Amino acid sequence: MLEVGNGGMTLEEYRSHFNIWALAKVWVGPLHNNKIVVVLWNRGSQRATVTALWSDIDLDPTVAMKARDL
């Protein structure tokens, strides 16, 4: 769901949210059936390592995934 303009975010957060929303639409859109986009945010100002287990978000851990650092 696009939350731009609903209040509570900084300008940078709104821009990031809109960009991720647009990218998700391209990756998961009607031409790319059965794809899931997972976004992990580092809301801090310092670089951080973010780790997630696929099982935590109910994804099959045996399925190959692609990851991108945006």
Secondary structure, 3 states (H helix, E strand, C coil): CCCCCCCCCCHHHHHHHHHHHHHHHHHHCCCCCCCCCCCCCCCCCCCCCCCCCHHHHCCCCCCCCCCCCC
